[in-house]
Amino acid sequence: MEGIQRPGRRFQLFFLLVFWAIPVVHLVVWLTLGPSDGPPDWKLDFARLLMVDIIGPIGWPARAMGFASAMISGVLDMAVMWQLYRLFGEFASGEAFSPVSVRLLRRTGWLVVLAQAAEPVSTALCSIAATLGNPKGMRMVSVGLSDADVFTVVIGLALIFAAKLLDEARRLRESDALTI
């Protein structure tokens, strides 16, 4: 078990950092989203990154709506990171075959699936917020499903299955411990 404790602590720190980075990144995106104002090259043009064609400026209410919309899936992503943080905390303490580890892995899988299901809604609302300042007829709603989205759902389902395998391994370990 010592072989998983050090990497467990490192991954635990990584998932905690990502947990806190999610809302910060969404906030930065919505604070800087919009057409570039020219020379300051430090200003990131997230409109091109998000493939949203923005004609007019984005007001603060639209930015707030966009941030809130992005955080629909962002909160679920944060929940996934928090479950992974806790799971790798279990691993760091040498508890790979515990009921808690099984529960955390299963919950992580379901949260990954749920986050992916919420992503199209979040994306659609974000595209509405980003184009809210455009004239009527120039606003847009963007909804999509990519192979990466399907792959992520498959990963979530695989985590749920891995939790079943881990639970079975835990039961076998407990029954072996009772055998004299």
C-alpha positions as CSV (number, residue, x, y, z in Angstrom):
1,M,0.0,0.0,0.0
2,E,2.9,2.4,0.4
3,G,3.2,2.5,-3.4
4,I,-0.1,4.3,-3.6
5,Q,0.2,6.7,-0.7
6,R,2.7,9.3,-2.2
7,P,0.9,9.4,-5.6
8,G,-2.4,9.5,-3.8
9,R,-1.3,12.7,-1.9
10,R,0.0,14.3,-5.2
11,F,-3.3,13.5,-7.0
12,Q,-5.2,14.7,-4.0
13,L,-3.4,18.1,-4.2
14,F,-3.9,18.2,-8.0
15,F,-7.7,17.6,-7.7
16,L,-8.0,20.2,-5.0
17,L,-6.2,22.8,-7.2
18,V,-8.5,21.9,-10.1
19,F,-11.5,22.2,-7.8
20,W,-10.6,25.8,-7.0
21,A,-9.5,26.6,-10.6
22,I,-12.9,25.8,-12.1
23,P,-14.8,28.8,-10.8
24,V,-11.8,31.1,-11.3
25,V,-11.4,30.1,-14.9
26,H,-15.1,30.6,-15.6
27,L,-15.0,34.0,-13.9
28,V,-12.0,35.1,-15.9
29,V,-13.7,33.9,-19.1
30,W,-16.9,35.9,-18.5
31,L,-15.0,39.0,-17.3
32,T,-12.8,39.1,-20.4
33,L,-15.3,37.7,-23.0
34,G,-16.0,40.0,-25.9
35,P,-14.4,41.7,-28.8
36,S,-10.7,42.6,-28.4
37,D,-10.2,46.3,-27.9
38,G,-7.0,46.3,-29.8
39,P,-3.4,46.7,-28.6
40,P,-3.3,45.1,-25.1
41,D,-2.2,41.7,-26.1
42,W,-2.6,40.4,-22.5
43,K,-6.4,40.5,-23.1
44,L,-7.5,37.1,-24.0
45,D,-10.0,36.9,-26.8
46,F,-12.2,34.1,-25.4
47,A,-14.9,34.8,-28.0
48,R,-12.7,33.1,-30.6
49,L,-11.8,30.3,-28.2
50,L,-15.4,29.6,-27.5
51,M,-16.3,30.0,-31.2
52,V,-19.0,32.5,-30.4
53,D,-19.3,35.3,-32.9
54,I,-20.0,38.3,-30.8
55,I,-21.0,41.5,-32.5
56,G,-21.8,43.9,-29.7
57,P,-20.4,44.5,-26.2
58,I,-21.5,42.2,-23.4
59,G,-23.1,44.0,-20.5
60,W,-22.7,43.0,-16.9
61,P,-26.1,41.3,-16.5
62,A,-25.2,39.1,-19.5
63,R,-21.8,38.4,-18.1
64,A,-23.4,37.4,-14.8
65,M,-25.9,35.2,-16.6
66,G,-23.1,33.6,-18.6
67,F,-21.1,32.9,-15.5
68,A,-24.1,31.4,-13.7
69,S,-24.9,29.3,-16.8
70,A,-21.3,28.1,-17.0
71,M,-21.3,27.2,-13.4
72,I,-24.3,24.8,-13.9
73,S,-21.8,22.3,-15.3
74,G,-19.0,23.9,-13.4
75,V,-20.5,23.0,-10.0
76,L,-20.9,19.4,-11.2
77,D,-17.3,19.4,-12.4
78,M,-16.3,20.8,-9.0
79,A,-18.2,17.9,-7.3
80,V,-16.3,15.4,-9.4
81,M,-13.0,17.0,-8.4
82,W,-14.1,17.0,-4.7
83,Q,-15.0,13.3,-4.9
84,L,-11.6,12.5,-6.6
85,Y,-9.9,14.6,-3.9
86,R,-11.5,12.5,-1.2
87,L,-10.9,9.3,-3.0
88,F,-7.2,9.9,-3.4
89,G,-7.2,11.0,0.2
90,E,-8.4,7.5,1.0
91,F,-5.6,6.1,-1.2
92,A,-3.0,8.4,0.5
93,S,-4.0,7.0,3.8
94,G,-3.7,3.4,2.5
95,E,-7.4,2.7,2.3
96,A,-7.9,1.4,-1.2
97,F,-10.3,-1.4,-0.3
98,S,-12.7,0.4,2.0
99,P,-16.4,0.9,1.7
100,V,-15.7,4.6,1.6
101,S,-13.4,4.3,-1.5
102,V,-16.1,2.2,-3.3
103,R,-18.8,4.8,-2.5
104,L,-16.5,7.7,-3.6
105,L,-15.6,6.0,-6.9
106,R,-19.2,5.1,-7.6
107,R,-20.4,8.7,-6.8
108,T,-17.6,10.1,-9.0
109,G,-18.8,8.0,-11.9
110,W,-22.4,9.2,-11.5
111,L,-21.3,12.8,-11.2
112,V,-19.3,12.5,-14.4
113,V,-22.4,11.2,-16.2
114,L,-24.6,13.9,-14.7
115,A,-22.0,16.7,-15.5
116,Q,-22.0,15.5,-19.1
117,A,-25.7,15.5,-19.3
118,A,-25.8,19.1,-17.9
119,E,-23.2,20.3,-20.4
120,P,-25.5,20.9,-23.4
121,V,-27.9,23.0,-21.2
122,S,-25.0,25.0,-19.8
123,T,-23.5,25.6,-23.3
124,A,-26.8,26.7,-24.7
125,L,-27.4,29.2,-21.9
126,C,-23.8,30.5,-22.2
127,S,-24.3,31.1,-25.9
128,I,-27.5,33.0,-25.2
129,A,-25.7,35.1,-22.6
130,A,-22.8,35.8,-24.9
131,T,-25.0,37.1,-27.7
132,L,-27.6,38.8,-25.6
133,G,-26.3,42.2,-26.5
134,N,-26.6,41.6,-30.2
135,P,-29.5,43.0,-32.2
136,K,-32.5,40.9,-32.6
137,G,-32.0,38.3,-35.3
138,M,-28.3,38.2,-34.5
139,R,-28.6,36.3,-31.2
140,M,-27.7,32.7,-31.1
141,V,-28.2,29.4,-29.3
142,S,-25.5,26.8,-29.6
143,V,-26.2,23.2,-28.7
144,G,-24.0,20.3,-29.6
145,L,-22.9,16.9,-28.7
146,S,-19.4,15.6,-29.7
147,D,-17.7,12.3,-29.6
148,A,-15.7,13.7,-26.6
149,D,-19.0,14.1,-24.7
150,V,-20.0,10.5,-25.5
151,F,-16.5,9.3,-24.5
152,T,-16.8,11.2,-21.2
153,V,-20.1,9.4,-20.4
154,V,-18.5,6.1,-21.2
155,I,-15.7,7.0,-18.8
156,G,-18.3,7.8,-16.1
157,L,-20.0,4.5,-16.7
158,A,-16.6,2.7,-16.5
159,L,-15.9,4.3,-13.2
160,I,-19.3,3.0,-11.9
161,F,-18.3,-0.5,-13.1
162,A,-14.8,-0.1,-11.5
163,A,-16.5,0.7,-8.2
164,K,-18.4,-2.6,-8.5
165,L,-15.1,-4.4,-9.1
166,L,-13.5,-2.6,-6.2
167,D,-16.4,-3.5,-4.0
168,E,-16.1,-7.2,-5.0
169,A,-12.3,-7.1,-4.3
170,R,-13.1,-5.5,-0.9
171,R,-15.5,-8.3,-0.1
172,L,-13.0,-11.0,-1.1
173,R,-10.3,-9.3,1.0
174,E,-12.6,-9.2,4.0
175,S,-13.6,-12.9,3.6
176,D,-9.9,-13.8,3.2
177,A,-9.1,-12.0,6.4
178,L,-11.7,-14.1,8.2
179,T,-10.2,-17.4,6.9
180,I,-7.7,-19.0,9.2
